Amino acid sequence: MEEFKPRCRSTKIHSNENEWAWRPESFESFMEEYEYVSNTLSSPDRLVLYRGQRDHSWLLDSTIARSLKKNWFHVLPGHQFSGQAQESFELHRLLVSAILWKFAYVVRPSPELRMHAEKSIELDSMFEMMKRCQQYPDREHDWPSVPGTPLVDWSRSSEIGLFFANRHRNKDQAAAVFILDATETGKVQMKKKVEEILRIMEAQINERSPGLPLLFCPPSQTLMLRAKRQEAFYFAHMDLRYDLARIWRIHEREIARRVLLKMILPSGTNDAVSEYLKNKGLTEEFVMVDE
């Protein structure tokens, strides 16, 4: 995407080597900017994805990256590994090994998912299992010492991005919606199965530069109403030393174009956002339907 400017004069821009962020001053100006960006990027040949996070200081990490940082390395939420650690191939190997151990040996798809995959060669039972872990994290009990998956979920819907930015948010908390021009991320849309992706991760352990996140788009999936209503897409976090935003910033410098925009949702806007979403029919019961 081009590095265009906000429409509102009151919107502040924060730009450095790690992020490109807009900070509107109110709910009204946020919505004006949000709709402006969404409409500007809307195109039949462009894939634009949205991700909301209720704390704007959180990194774009997968759930397994967050759990490993917290439980193994005592890295505080919202913090990166130190620069020295990020340059360490030993750390990279350890993080990848944790993923490989969990999903190649410890956690396996259920007999029902394996049966579905046997009936359809295009169905990926490992992806289906990870998708369920993403949608129902409270039901994961297989390896409690390292919860989560290397998937990071996004949505085709700007309103769903806003829903998750506002969900369970404190009134004094500023949230964030990330807007990703996935078309600019290169040829990363994968139709490979998860087991093949795990082998790629293992093969890339000794590569010098961090691997770009891979967009999962299996040609065949089981119907999951919650994922369908969220218009969910998933990126595989390939190098857990860096969050996705940091990796895409490196990619931006290589292609001389923007990939990711972070929009800050001001604190104190909870009620206004909830009312807006309610009028759109996006309630907790609808989006987070329990199947």
Contacts in CASP RR format, 6 or more apart in sequence:
PFRMAT RR
TARGET T0000
AUTHOR 0000-0000-0000
METHOD contacts of the structure
MODEL  1
MEEFKPRCRSTKIHSNENEWAWRPESFESFMEEYEYVSNTLSSPDRLVLY
RGQRDHSWLLDSTIARSLKKNWFHVLPGHQFSGQAQESFELHRLLVSAIL
WKFAYVVRPSPELRMHAEKSIELDSMFEMMKRCQQYPDREHDWPSVPGTP
LVDWSRSSEIGLFFANRHRNKDQAAAVFILDATETGKVQMKKKVEEILRI
MEAQINERSPGLPLLFCPPSQTLMLRAKRQEAFYFAHMDLRYDLARIWRI
HEREIARRVLLKMILPSGTNDAVSEYLKNKGLTEEFVMVDE
1 41 0 8 1.000
1 181 0 8 1.000
1 184 0 8 1.000
1 257 0 8 1.000
1 258 0 8 1.000
1 259 0 8 1.000
1 261 0 8 1.000
2 257 0 8 1.000
2 258 0 8 1.000
3 20 0 8 1.000
3 258 0 8 1.000
4 40 0 8 1.000
5 13 0 8 1.000
6 13 0 8 1.000
6 22 0 8 1.000
6 24 0 8 1.000
6 33 0 8 1.000
6 36 0 8 1.000
7 32 0 8 1.000
7 33 0 8 1.000
7 36 0 8 1.000
8 24 0 8 1.000
8 25 0 8 1.000
8 29 0 8 1.000
8 32 0 8 1.000
8 33 0 8 1.000
10 24 0 8 1.000
10 25 0 8 1.000
10 26 0 8 1.000
10 29 0 8 1.000
11 22 0 8 1.000
11 23 0 8 1.000
11 24 0 8 1.000
11 25 0 8 1.000
11 29 0 8 1.000
11 33 0 8 1.000
12 22 0 8 1.000
12 23 0 8 1.000
12 25 0 8 1.000
13 20 0 8 1.000
13 21 0 8 1.000
13 22 0 8 1.000
13 23 0 8 1.000
14 20 0 8 1.000
14 21 0 8 1.000
14 22 0 8 1.000
14 23 0 8 1.000
15 21 0 8 1.000
17 249 0 8 1.000
18 245 0 8 1.000
18 246 0 8 1.000
18 249 0 8 1.000
19 245 0 8 1.000
19 249 0 8 1.000
19 260 0 8 1.000
19 262 0 8 1.000
20 258 0 8 1.000
20 260 0 8 1.000
20 261 0 8 1.000
20 262 0 8 1.000
21 176 0 8 1.000
21 261 0 8 1.000
21 262 0 8 1.000
21 263 0 8 1.000
21 264 0 8 1.000
22 33 0 8 1.000
22 261 0 8 1.000
22 262 0 8 1.000
22 263 0 8 1.000
22 264 0 8 1.000
23 264 0 8 1.000
23 266 0 8 1.000
24 30 0 8 1.000
24 32 0 8 1.000
24 33 0 8 1.000
24 263 0 8 1.000
24 264 0 8 1.000
24 266 0 8 1.000
25 266 0 8 1.000
26 266 0 8 1.000
26 269 0 8 1.000
27 266 0 8 1.000
27 269 0 8 1.000
27 272 0 8 1.000
27 273 0 8 1.000
30 263 0 8 1.000
30 264 0 8 1.000
30 265 0 8 1.000
30 266 0 8 1.000
30 269 0 8 1.000
31 276 0 8 1.000
33 263 0 8 1.000
34 158 0 8 1.000
34 162 0 8 1.000
34 177 0 8 1.000
34 263 0 8 1.000
35 158 0 8 1.000
37 179 0 8 1.000
37 261 0 8 1.000
37 263 0 8 1.000
38 48 0 8 1.000
38 158 0 8 1.000
38 179 0 8 1.000
41 48 0 8 1.000
41 179 0 8 1.000
41 181 0 8 1.000
42 48 0 8 1.000
45 183 0 8 1.000
46 181 0 8 1.000
46 183 0 8 1.000
47 156 0 8 1.000
47 181 0 8 1.000
47 182 0 8 1.000
47 183 0 8 1.000
48 156 0 8 1.000
48 179 0 8 1.000
48 180 0 8 1.000
48 181 0 8 1.000
48 182 0 8 1.000
48 183 0 8 1.000
49 154 0 8 1.000
49 155 0 8 1.000
49 156 0 8 1.000
49 179 0 8 1.000
49 180 0 8 1.000
49 182 0 8 1.000
49 233 0 8 1.000
50 154 0 8 1.000
50 155 0 8 1.000
50 156 0 8 1.000
50 157 0 8 1.000
50 158 0 8 1.000
50 160 0 8 1.000
50 161 0 8 1.000
50 162 0 8 1.000
50 177 0 8 1.000
50 178 0 8 1.000
50 179 0 8 1.000
50 180 0 8 1.000
51 60 0 8 1.000
51 152 0 8 1.000
51 153 0 8 1.000
51 154 0 8 1.000
51 155 0 8 1.000
51 161 0 8 1.000
51 164 0 8 1.000
51 177 0 8 1.000
51 178 0 8 1.000
51 180 0 8 1.000
52 161 0 8 1.000
52 162 0 8 1.000
52 163 0 8 1.000
52 164 0 8 1.000
52 165 0 8 1.000
52 175 0 8 1.000
52 176 0 8 1.000
52 177 0 8 1.000
52 178 0 8 1.000
53 164 0 8 1.000
53 165 0 8 1.000
53 175 0 8 1.000
53 176 0 8 1.000
53 177 0 8 1.000
53 178 0 8 1.000
54 164 0 8 1.000
54 165 0 8 1.000
54 166 0 8 1.000
54 167 0 8 1.000
54 168 0 8 1.000
54 169 0 8 1.000
54 173 0 8 1.000
54 175 0 8 1.000
55 77 0 8 1.000
55 169 0 8 1.000
55 173 0 8 1.000
55 174 0 8 1.000
55 175 0 8 1.000
55 176 0 8 1.000
56 174 0 8 1.000
56 175 0 8 1.000
56 176 0 8 1.000
56 262 0 8 1.000
56 264 0 8 1.000
56 265 0 8 1.000
57 77 0 8 1.000
57 78 0 8 1.000
58 77 0 8 1.000
58 78 0 8 1.000
58 176 0 8 1.000
59 78 0 8 1.000
59 79 0 8 1.000
59 80 0 8 1.000
59 243 0 8 1.000
59 245 0 8 1.000
59 246 0 8 1.000
60 152 0 8 1.000
60 178 0 8 1.000
60 243 0 8 1.000
60 244 0 8 1.000
60 245 0 8 1.000
61 69 0 8 1.000
61 152 0 8 1.000
61 237 0 8 1.000
61 240 0 8 1.000
61 243 0 8 1.000
61 244 0 8 1.000
62 148 0 8 1.000
62 149 0 8 1.000
62 150 0 8 1.000
62 151 0 8 1.000
62 152 0 8 1.000
62 237 0 8 1.000
62 240 0 8 1.000
63 134 0 8 1.000
63 137 0 8 1.000
63 147 0 8 1.000
63 148 0 8 1.000
63 149 0 8 1.000
63 151 0 8 1.000
64 98 0 8 1.000
64 99 0 8 1.000
64 102 0 8 1.000
64 146 0 8 1.000
64 147 0 8 1.000
64 148 0 8 1.000
64 149 0 8 1.000
64 150 0 8 1.000
64 237 0 8 1.000
64 240 0 8 1.000
65 95 0 8 1.000
65 150 0 8 1.000
65 237 0 8 1.000
65 240 0 8 1.000
65 243 0 8 1.000
66 77 0 8 1.000
67 146 0 8 1.000
67 147 0 8 1.000
67 148 0 8 1.000
68 95 0 8 1.000
68 98 0 8 1.000
68 146 0 8 1.000
68 240 0 8 1.000
69 75 0 8 1.000
69 79 0 8 1.000
69 81 0 8 1.000
70 77 0 8 1.000
71 145 0 8 1.000
71 146 0 8 1.000
72 98 0 8 1.000
72 146 0 8 1.000
73 81 0 8 1.000
75 81 0 8 1.000
80 86 0 8 1.000
80 242 0 8 1.000
80 243 0 8 1.000
80 246 0 8 1.000
81 91 0 8 1.000
81 241 0 8 1.000
85 91 0 8 1.000
85 241 0 8 1.000
86 241 0 8 1.000
86 242 0 8 1.000
88 241 0 8 1.000
89 205 0 8 1.000
89 206 0 8 1.000
91 241 0 8 1.000
92 205 0 8 1.000
92 239 0 8 1.000
92 240 0 8 1.000
92 241 0 8 1.000
93 205 0 8 1.000
95 240 0 8 1.000
95 241 0 8 1.000
96 201 0 8 1.000
96 202 0 8 1.000
96 205 0 8 1.000
96 240 0 8 1.000
98 146 0 8 1.000
99 150 0 8 1.000
99 198 0 8 1.000
99 201 0 8 1.000
99 240 0 8 1.000
100 198 0 8 1.000
100 201 0 8 1.000
100 202 0 8 1.000
102 143 0 8 1.000
102 146 0 8 1.000
103 126 0 8 1.000
103 130 0 8 1.000
103 149 0 8 1.000
103 194 0 8 1.000
103 198 0 8 1.000
104 195 0 8 1.000
104 198 0 8 1.000
106 142 0 8 1.000
106 143 0 8 1.000
107 129 0 8 1.000
107 142 0 8 1.000
107 143 0 8 1.000
108 129 0 8 1.000
109 117 0 8 1.000
109 125 0 8 1.000
109 126 0 8 1.000
109 128 0 8 1.000
109 129 0 8 1.000
110 129 0 8 1.000
113 125 0 8 1.000
113 128 0 8 1.000
113 129 0 8 1.000
113 222 0 8 1.000
114 125 0 8 1.000
116 123 0 8 1.000
116 125 0 8 1.000
116 128 0 8 1.000
116 222 0 8 1.000
117 123 0 8 1.000
117 124 0 8 1.000
117 125 0 8 1.000
117 128 0 8 1.000
120 220 0 8 1.000
122 218 0 8 1.000
122 219 0 8 1.000
122 220 0 8 1.000
123 218 0 8 1.000
123 220 0 8 1.000
123 221 0 8 1.000
123 222 0 8 1.000
124 193 0 8 1.000
124 194 0 8 1.000
124 218 0 8 1.000
124 220 0 8 1.000
126 193 0 8 1.000
126 194 0 8 1.000
126 195 0 8 1.000
127 193 0 8 1.000
127 194 0 8 1.000
127 216 0 8 1.000
127 218 0 8 1.000
127 221 0 8 1.000
128 221 0 8 1.000
128 222 0 8 1.000
130 149 0 8 1.000
130 150 0 8 1.000
130 151 0 8 1.000
130 194 0 8 1.000
130 234 0 8 1.000
131 151 0 8 1.000
131 221 0 8 1.000
131 224 0 8 1.000
131 227 0 8 1.000
131 232 0 8 1.000
131 234 0 8 1.000
132 139 0 8 1.000
132 224 0 8 1.000
133 140 0 8 1.000
133 148 0 8 1.000
133 149 0 8 1.000
134 148 0 8 1.000
134 149 0 8 1.000
134 151 0 8 1.000
134 153 0 8 1.000
134 234 0 8 1.000
135 224 0 8 1.000
135 226 0 8 1.000
135 227 0 8 1.000
137 147 0 8 1.000
137 148 0 8 1.000
140 147 0 8 1.000
140 148 0 8 1.000
150 236 0 8 1.000
150 237 0 8 1.000
150 238 0 8 1.000
150 240 0 8 1.000
151 216 0 8 1.000
151 234 0 8 1.000
151 235 0 8 1.000
151 236 0 8 1.000
151 237 0 8 1.000
152 213 0 8 1.000
152 234 0 8 1.000
152 235 0 8 1.000
152 236 0 8 1.000
152 237 0 8 1.000
152 244 0 8 1.000
153 230 0 8 1.000
153 232 0 8 1.000
153 233 0 8 1.000
153 234 0 8 1.000
154 180 0 8 1.000
154 232 0 8 1.000
154 233 0 8 1.000
154 234 0 8 1.000
154 235 0 8 1.000
155 161 0 8 1.000
155 164 0 8 1.000
155 230 0 8 1.000
155 231 0 8 1.000
155 232 0 8 1.000
155 233 0 8 1.000
156 231 0 8 1.000
156 233 0 8 1.000
157 230 0 8 1.000
157 231 0 8 1.000
158 177 0 8 1.000
158 179 0 8 1.000
159 277 0 8 1.000
159 280 0 8 1.000
159 282 0 8 1.000
160 230 0 8 1.000
160 231 0 8 1.000
160 282 0 8 1.000
160 287 0 8 1.000
161 177 0 8 1.000
162 177 0 8 1.000
162 265 0 8 1.000
162 273 0 8 1.000
162 276 0 8 1.000
162 277 0 8 1.000
163 277 0 8 1.000
163 282 0 8 1.000
163 287 0 8 1.000
165 175 0 8 1.000
165 176 0 8 1.000
165 177 0 8 1.000
165 265 0 8 1.000
165 273 0 8 1.000
166 175 0 8 1.000
166 265 0 8 1.000
166 269 0 8 1.000
166 270 0 8 1.000
166 273 0 8 1.000
166 274 0 8 1.000
166 277 0 8 1.000
167 284 0 8 1.000
169 175 0 8 1.000
169 270 0 8 1.000
171 267 0 8 1.000
171 268 0 8 1.000
171 270 0 8 1.000
172 267 0 8 1.000
172 268 0 8 1.000
173 267 0 8 1.000
174 264 0 8 1.000
174 265 0 8 1.000
174 266 0 8 1.000
174 267 0 8 1.000
175 264 0 8 1.000
175 265 0 8 1.000
176 262 0 8 1.000
176 263 0 8 1.000
176 264 0 8 1.000
176 265 0 8 1.000
177 262 0 8 1.000
177 263 0 8 1.000
177 265 0 8 1.000
178 245 0 8 1.000
178 260 0 8 1.000
178 261 0 8 1.000
178 262 0 8 1.000
178 263 0 8 1.000
179 260 0 8 1.000
179 261 0 8 1.000
179 262 0 8 1.000
179 263 0 8 1.000
180 248 0 8 1.000
180 259 0 8 1.000
180 260 0 8 1.000
181 258 0 8 1.000
181 259 0 8 1.000
181 260 0 8 1.000
182 188 0 8 1.000
182 189 0 8 1.000
182 215 0 8 1.000
182 233 0 8 1.000
184 255 0 8 1.000
184 257 0 8 1.000
184 258 0 8 1.000
184 259 0 8 1.000
185 212 0 8 1.000
185 213 0 8 1.000
185 215 0 8 1.000
185 248 0 8 1.000
185 251 0 8 1.000
185 259 0 8 1.000
186 212 0 8 1.000
188 212 0 8 1.000
188 213 0 8 1.000
188 214 0 8 1.000
188 215 0 8 1.000
189 215 0 8 1.000
189 217 0 8 1.000
190 197 0 8 1.000
190 214 0 8 1.000
190 215 0 8 1.000
190 216 0 8 1.000
190 217 0 8 1.000
190 236 0 8 1.000
191 217 0 8 1.000
191 218 0 8 1.000
191 219 0 8 1.000
192 200 0 8 1.000
193 218 0 8 1.000
194 216 0 8 1.000
197 214 0 8 1.000
197 216 0 8 1.000
197 236 0 8 1.000
200 214 0 8 1.000
200 238 0 8 1.000
201 238 0 8 1.000
204 211 0 8 1.000
204 238 0 8 1.000
204 239 0 8 1.000
209 250 0 8 1.000
210 238 0 8 1.000
210 239 0 8 1.000
210 241 0 8 1.000
210 242 0 8 1.000
210 246 0 8 1.000
210 247 0 8 1.000
210 250 0 8 1.000
211 238 0 8 1.000
211 239 0 8 1.000
211 247 0 8 1.000
212 238 0 8 1.000
212 247 0 8 1.000
212 248 0 8 1.000
212 251 0 8 1.000
213 235 0 8 1.000
213 236 0 8 1.000
213 237 0 8 1.000
213 238 0 8 1.000
213 244 0 8 1.000
213 247 0 8 1.000
213 248 0 8 1.000
214 235 0 8 1.000
214 236 0 8 1.000
214 238 0 8 1.000
215 233 0 8 1.000
215 234 0 8 1.000
215 235 0 8 1.000
215 236 0 8 1.000
216 233 0 8 1.000
216 234 0 8 1.000
216 235 0 8 1.000
216 236 0 8 1.000
217 233 0 8 1.000
224 291 0 8 1.000
225 289 0 8 1.000
225 291 0 8 1.000
226 287 0 8 1.000
226 288 0 8 1.000
226 289 0 8 1.000
226 290 0 8 1.000
226 291 0 8 1.000
229 286 0 8 1.000
229 287 0 8 1.000
229 289 0 8 1.000
230 287 0 8 1.000
235 244 0 8 1.000
237 244 0 8 1.000
239 247 0 8 1.000
245 260 0 8 1.000
245 262 0 8 1.000
248 259 0 8 1.000
248 260 0 8 1.000
249 260 0 8 1.000
251 259 0 8 1.000
252 258 0 8 1.000
252 259 0 8 1.000
252 260 0 8 1.000
265 273 0 8 1.000
277 283 0 8 1.000
END
